[in-house]
Amino acid sequence: MFGLSMKFILLLTLCLNVPEAKSNRIVNKTVGWDAHPDRQWNSCLTLNTLLYHGEILRPDCRTECLCDDGVLLCRDMCASESYNCPSSCDSFQNQNPPESLCKSEPPLSTQWSPCSKTCGLGVSFRVTNNNTECRNQTEAQLCHWKPCSKVFIMMDGLQILGNEICKVDPN
């Protein structure tokens, strides 16, 4: 009605241990249903784990990552924030992060997101903790898939060139 699409979401949260991952790894799966069932969401692939849109990954007791339409968004959980940490993560609680996490966990970098534009200059993102502070940060890079084609269309004295409309002299 006002340009807003109504979204109805039913959330179901499951806590699963990932058998191929380290014991301190938990995947929270959030399943959502919305009013646009034909929408195709992109998934995220990181550390040999495939996450679907809306799924949450906790690779350790301080980090939480959410797959948002192909982009993995990660955050450093504050020590004061309370959430249920399984007993297998107890070893992390007595250490002084982030240095201890850098030593005990390998650096994590997600794959680059798809380019923001299908033609012309766009931007691609990824999340990595491979830096001196061992903190999650989002990196951006420019991507250029292919030049945008120039389309010429003539109609009723107007010429459309790409995104530009020019008046054409009929003489």
KABELKA-V659794 format. One line per field, one symbol per residue. phi: phi as a letter, one per 20 degrees, with the letter a starting at -180 (. if undefined). psi: psi as a letter, one per 20 degrees, with the letter a starting at -180 (. if undefined). burial: I if it has 16 or more other ideal C-beta (glycine too) atoms within 10 Angstrom, else O. A space follows every 50 residues. Layout:
phi: ???
psi: ???
burial: ???
This chain:
phi: .dndefcdcddcdcdceefeeffedcdeeddcdcfdfefeeedccbllde degnfdddfbfddccdeclndeddcefffffebfdfffegfffedefegf fffecfgdceffffffcebneccccbdbdebfeldfbedcbfccfafffe ddcdblmddddmddddfdffe
psi: gkjppppopppopqoqpohirqijpqpopopqprimiipoqqrqpqlkpp prpiqppnhaiipppponlipooqqopqhippropqhijhhhhjrnqigh hhhhpqqpprqprqqiqiqapaqqqrpqjmrhikqpqpqqqqqngqqpqo pppppljqpoodjppqppoi.
burial: OOOOOOOOOOOOOOOOOOOOOOOIIIIOOIOOOOOOOOOOOOOIOIIOIO IOIIIIIIIIIIIIIIIIOIIIIIOIIOOOOOOOIOOOIOOIOOOOIIOO IIOOIOOIOIOOIIIOOOOOOOOIIIIOIOOOOIIIOOOOOOIOOOOOOO OOOOOOOOOOOOOOOOOOOOO
